[in-house]
Amino acid sequence: MVKMYVKKNIVVCIIFIILTVVTTSAQKISNPFGNALIPDMIADASIQLIDGIYYCYATTDGYGKGLETSGPPVVWKSKDFVHWKFDGTYFPSALNQKYWAPSKVVYANNQYYIYPTINGYMYPAVSESPDGPFRLAKGKDEFTKPYAVTSTLLDEPNPEGIDAEVFIDDDGQAYVFWGRHHVAKLHDDMVTVDSDIRVIKTRREGYSEGPIFFKRNGIYYYLYTLGGDEKYQYAYGMSTVSPLGPYTFPEEDIITTTDYETGVFGPGHGSVFSDEKGNYYFTFLEFGRRSTNRQTYVNKMEFNEDGTIRPVKVNLEGVGPLNTVKGRRPLIIEKMEASSVMPPEFIEPMKDTLCRRTEYFIPDFAKDQSNGSRWMADSNDKDAWIVADLGKIRKIRKSEIYFVKPTAGHSYQLEVSTDGKQWMVCKESESVKYCSLHEDNLNGVKVRFVRLRIISGVSGIWEWNIY
């Protein structure tokens, strides 16, 4: 009787395993991160349109150690709001500091000012160009810890504060908002905060950061965050009097929150901007891969006739191009193969058990044009490569690569082949480059296969376009 019971259980287990394998293989491996704006991990993004070009200043995520670290300051730029790139750092002296939540740049005194949070304190910086290089606007252009005494934005015994947002009104008066509902006027030099610092009394209490401020049709809008992680939200108030208030708070004042239907968890610290047609957009970070491994998304923002903001139906799909730029369409890559693939990773939820995601790293994700998925080689792979199969011999003019963790730098080699057996080196980077995208001219070579061999840097690709 016992033997029969054991045999029966063995048979049941075998059937279960077979069904599990069949079911898993039948399912399409999905990307739970949708169409991120930037092919990298960024948060706290400030987006603005300057002379026909979209600028995105943000916190560089993906460097591990949670809130204790960040990547370097880089500014992503795009003409069409779809294809983004950066080249080096825009703030050289802050390169090795913990660089968080840069504001939008503001133009005053024939210069551009930016107000990032560096090592936990707000600093004003200045440059002749929105591209940089920026330098500290007060004191020497160097950082000391816990803070550079003569250089912080707040000139107080304890100058601690985060997430500055600067607004210049129509009359030329500048205001600075920062975490925990603080606001004050800025003097004409754009680096001195008025001694009359106020705290905006909001409808909802609790810790708040990431303020957003803008003016539309004579109405001032003050947006502030609630909670964090998967519970991140944005609420807002309005004033027709002054950036200092008083504010009124609509009954429906929560404009972004977790949306289980669209798969968005914790839409948090971002910005509001408008395009050349006067359309408004809401930028937000999303819980993503837990901790400081976040990506940024953009959805359209709409208003009611009375000026109140309609709750944003947040999603991971993005808004597509905001400007038409002529260019060649990439060739269709029929198949991707790689030297190895990192095992899937389950992302542990923090505050919402319904946030259950598993990230896969298959080679095909390097050609899906989503910016939210990536191919990653196994961590033990010391000679990582990925091959793009075009299906037949084609004339190739250009390669564009978006590496994973591009701000840490990469060097690589491109090889081509007609049959997948005999390979010829056609491009090799001579040194590590700190940029994205990596663009290479292939001079019309006629091949079927292109192989990317990663020499240094993180072995992974967000997207690879071949023209």
N, C-alpha and C positions, 0 to 999 in steps of 0.2 A: 504494500500500500504506500509506504514511504517512497520507494523507488519510482512508482508510477507518478506520485505527486511531484517529485523532483524533475522527472522527465517532462511532465506537463508544463512546469514552470520554465524549464529551459526552452521548450518550443515556443511558449508565449513571448519570452524575452527575445528570441531570435526574430520572431515575426515583428515585434515592436521595433527592433533595430532596423530591420529592412524597411518598414513603413516610414520610419524617421528619415532614413537616408534618401528614400525615393521622394518623400515630401519636400525635404530640404533642397534636393537637387532640382526639383521642379519649380521651386520658388525663385523668382528673379531677385538677385541681390540688389537691395535698394540703398539709396543714399538718403538718410534722414535729415540732411542739412540743407537741402534745396539749393537755390541759386543765390549764393552769397554775393555781395557787391564786389569784394576784393578777393583775389586768389591768395589769401594769406589769413592768419589769425590776427585780427585787429579789434579794438574796442574803443569806447568813448569817442567816437568819430565826430569831428567837426567838418562839415562839407559846405563849400561855398563856390560861387561862380565868379571868376576873376578874368576879365578880358577874354571871355569866350571859352575858358578852360575851367573844368571842375577840379578843385583842390580838395584833398581829404587828409587832414591832420588827425592823427589818432594815437592811441596806446598800441604798441606792438606787443602782441601776446605770443604764447607758445614757447616761452623760455623756461618753464618749470618754476618750482619754488613758490607758486601762488602769488600772494601779494607782496612778497619780498623782492621781486625783481621785475624787469621788463626788457624788451628789446630796445634797439636804438631809435632815435627820432628820425623818421623818414616821412616825406610827403608824397602820397600817391596822386597822380594827375591823369585826367582823361579828357578828350575832346568830345566824346559821344556818350559818356557815362556807362560804357560797356567794357572798353579796352583800357586798362589802367597800367601805369608803370611808375617806378621811382628809380632814382640813380643816386646812390650815396646818401649821406646825412645832410640835413639842412641846418643842424645846430651842433657844430663840431665839438665845442667845449662840454656839451652834455652827453657825449657819445657813450660814456661808460657809467652814467648815472641811472637811477631808477626814474624813468621818464614817463609820466602819466598824463592823460587827459589834457592835451593842448587845446586851447580855445581856437575859435576862428581867428584869422589875422584881421586887424583893423588898420585902416590907413589914416594917419594923422601926422601933422608936422613934417610932411613930405617923406614919411617913412612908414614901414609896416611894423606893427607890434603884435606879439603873441604872448600868451600867459599860461604856460604849462605848469603842472605840478611836478616838482623835481625833488626826489627824496622826501616827499611828504609835505612840501612847502611850495607856495605859489611864487613864481618869479616872473617879472616882465623882461622881455627880450625884444630886440629891435634889429631890423635889416632894411636895406634899400630895395629889396625885392621879396615877394612872397615865396620865392624859391630858396631864400637864404643866400649866403650863410647868416644865421641869426647869432647874436651875441648878447650877453647880459646887458640890460639897459642901465643898471646901477652898479657901481663898484667895478672891481676887476672881473674879467671874463673867465672866472674859474670857480669851482665848487668846493666847499668844505662841509664836513658833517659835524653836528646834525644839520646846520644850514649856514650859508654864507651871510654873515651878519649884516653887511651893508647892501645886500643885493635883493633881499626878499621884497615881495610886493607890499606886504603889511609891515609897517615900521612900528612894531610894538615889542615889548619884552618877550612875548610869546607869539611869534608871527605865524603860527600854525593855521592852515586852511587849505582846502583842496577845491579843484574843479572850477576855476575861474571862467566866467563868461562875460565878455565886454560888449557893451552896446553904446553906439553914439547916436543921440537923438537928432532930430531935424535942426535944432538950434545950435548944434555943435557940442552940447554937453555930453560927456562920457560917463557911463555908469559901469560898475563892476558887481557882478553877482557871484556868490560862491556857496559852498556846501553849508548845510544847516540853516538855509533861508537867509543868508546874509546879503546885504546890498549897501552900496555907498557910492557917492559921486567920485569920479576921478578928476584930478586937476588937469590943467591944459598940457602938462608935460607927459601925461599918460602913464606915469609911473608912481605918482603920489596919491594915496587913497585919503579922501576927506575924513576928518576925525569924527564926523557924524555917521557912524556905522549903525545901521538898523537891521532888525530881524523881521522879515515879513511874516505876519500872522496868517497862517493858512488854515483852510478848513479841516485838513487832516494832519494829525500830529505824528511824531516819530522821527527817527533818523532820516535825513534826506540829503542827497548829493546830486551831482549832474544837472544843475539848473540850465534851462534853455530860455532865452528871451528874444522876442522879436516884436515888431510893430507892423500892423496891417490895418489900412483904412481908418487910421486914427485911434485904434485900440492897441493897448500894450498887453502882451501875453506873457505870463510868467508860468513856466512849466517846471515841476519839481518831482523827484523820484520818491517812491515808497518801497520799502522792503529791499530784497536782493535775491540773487540766484534765480531759481524758478519762480519766485514770488515778486520779482521786479515789476513795478508799474510806474506809469506817469499820470499825475494829476495836474490841474492848471487853475489859474485865476486870471481875471481881466481887470484892466483899469483904463479909464478914459481921461485920467487926471495927470499921472506922472509915473515913471518907472519906480518911484519910491512908494507908490500907492496913493490912496487906499485901493484895495482890491476887492472885487466881488467874486464869488465862487459859484458857478452854475450847479444846479442840482445834479446834472450828469457831468461830473468833473473828472472822472477817470477816463483817459483817452486811449491808453494802451495797457493791456494786461494779457496774461497767458490765454491762449486760444487752443483748446484741445482739438478742435475741428481742423485747424490748419497746421497743427504741430508746432506752434511757436510757444516756447517756454521762457518766461522772464524777459520781456522786451524792456531793456533798460538804457542806461546812459548813452545819449546820442545827440542829435541836433535837428533843427528845422531850417530848410533853405527853400528858395524859389528859383525857377528857371527863367529863361528869357521871355517866356510867354506869360509869366505871372502865376504859374501853377506852384502849389506848395507841396513839399515832401517831408516825411518824417523818417529820420534815420535812427536806428536802434541796434544795440548789441543784443545777442541772444545767448541763452544759457550754454548752448553748444556742447562742448566736450568736458564740462565741469571746470570749476576754478578759473584760471586765467588762460583758457584755451577756447576763446570765443571768436565768433565772426560777426560781421555787420551786414544789415539788411536795410532796404529802403522801400517804403510804401507811400502811396499818395495820401495827402492830408486835405480834407475838405471842410468847408464852413457852412453854417446855417445863415439865413438872411440876417439874423440879429447879431452875427459875428461870433457866436459860440462855435466851438470846434466839435465836429462830429467824431464820435469814437472811431479810431482807426481800426479797420479790419486787418490786423497784422497777419502777414503770411510770409513764406519763404521764397516766393516766386520772383520778387523784384519788380522793377518798373520798365526794364528794357532801355533802349537808347533814348536819350533826351535831346540829341542833336544828330543830324545825319552827316556822316563822314564817309566819303567814297573810299572804297578799298576792295582788295581781292578777297574772294571767299576761300577759306581753307579747303584743301583737298580732303576727300573722304578717306579716313583710315579704316580699312576693313577689319583689321584685327590687331590687337596688342599682345605681346608676350614679354615676360620679364624673367630676370635671373632668379627672383624669389618674390614672395609676397608675405607681408607682415600678417600674423594671425589676427582674426577679428578681436576687437576690444569692446567689452560691455562698459557703458558709461554709467557709473553709479549715480543715482539721484541724490540730492542733498536735502531739499525741503518738500519735494512733491514726488511721491512714489509712482505717480502715473507717468512721470518722465522716464521712460525706459528705452534707451537707444543702444544699438550695437553698430559700431563703425567697421566697415570692410575696406580693404585696401587693394582691390583687384586692378590689374593693368588697364582695363577698359575705362576706368574712371579718369584716366589721364586724357581722354578724348571726348568727354561728355559735355564740355562747355558750361559746366554748372558753377564752378569756383567753390562749391561746397563739398566736393568729394576729391579723393586723391589716391594715387598709387603710392605705396610705401614698400620698400624692400625689407626683408627680414633683418633684424638687428645684427644677426651673425654673418650677413652677406658682406664680404670684404671687397667684392668686385661687382657692384650692382650695375645692372644695365636694363634697358627696356627697348623693345623693337616695335616700330610702327610698320605694319604691312599694308601697302596701298592697294593690294589686290592684283595689280598689273604694273608694268613699267610705265612710269610717268616722268615728265620733266619737272624737276623741283627747283624752285628759285629761292625759297626762304624757309627758315625754321624759327619758331617762336616758342620759348620754354618758360613756364612759370614754375619755379622750384618751390618745394616746401621749405619753410624757414629761410626765405631769400635774404633777409637782413643779416644772417650770419655768414653769407658768402658761399660761392660755389666755383669750382673749376670742373671741366668736363671735356669729353671728346665725342665728336659725331662721326659715325662711319656709315657707308652706304654699300648696297649690294643689289645685284640684279637677280640672284638666285637664293639668297639667304645662307650661302656657304662661303663664298669668297667675298671678303670685306676690304674696303679701301677707306682709309682715314681721310676725311675731307675738311674737318675743322677740329682744332684743339685749342682751348683757352690756355694762354701762356701763364696766367696768374689767377688768383681768386678774385672774383668780381662781386661787388655788393650792390646788386641791382635786381630789378624784375620789371619787364621781361628781359630774357636773354635772346637777342636777335642775331641770326647768322645768315649771311648770303651764301647760297649754295650754287649760284651761277648756272642754273639750268641743267644740272646733271640729270641724266636719264637712268633711273633706278626704280626698283620696286620696294626695297626695304631700307629703312633708316634706323640706325641703332645709336642710342644715347648711352654712353658709359660715364658714370659719375665718378670723378677722381677725388674730389673733396667736397664737403658739405653734406647736409642731410640727404639721404638717398630716398627721395620722393618727389613727385610732380603733381601739382594741382591740375595744370592743363598744358597740352602740347599741340600747337598748330603748325601744319606744314602747308606751304603754298607752292 
